[in-house]
C-alpha cells in the first residue's frame, strides 16, 4: 500500500503528463493553419475511431446465447441514438444511455 506522499507524487506526475499531452499540440501548432494536413486528418478521424474502439471494447463480452441476450445493451444503444438524433446533445445522450442501461440491469434483467 503506497504512502500518502507516494500517492500525491503519483497524482502529480500523472496530472503533469496529462497536461503536457493536452497543451503540447498548441505549442507546436499555435494556429490551425500551421498544422500539416495529416494533423487535420487525425483531428477529424481520431474522435470517431476512439469512440468506435470504446464501443467495441464495452460490448465485447455480451453473451448473445444466454439470457438476457444483450437486450439491455441494445435498448441502451437505441436510447442513446434516439436522444442524439432528437436533441443533438452528446452529454445528454451518454448520460441518459448510462441511466437506461443501469436501470435495466439493476431493476429489469
Residue pairs with C-beta under 8 A, 6 or more apart in sequence:
2 10
25 39
29 35
29 39
32 40
59 70
59 73
62 70
62 73
63 69
63 70
64 70
67 109
68 109
71 104
71 109
72 101
72 104
72 105
72 108
72 109
73 101
75 100
75 101
75 104
76 97
76 98
76 100
76 101
76 104
77 97
79 96
79 97
79 100
80 93
80 94
80 96
80 97
81 93
83 89
83 92
83 93
83 96
83 97
84 90
84 93
87 93
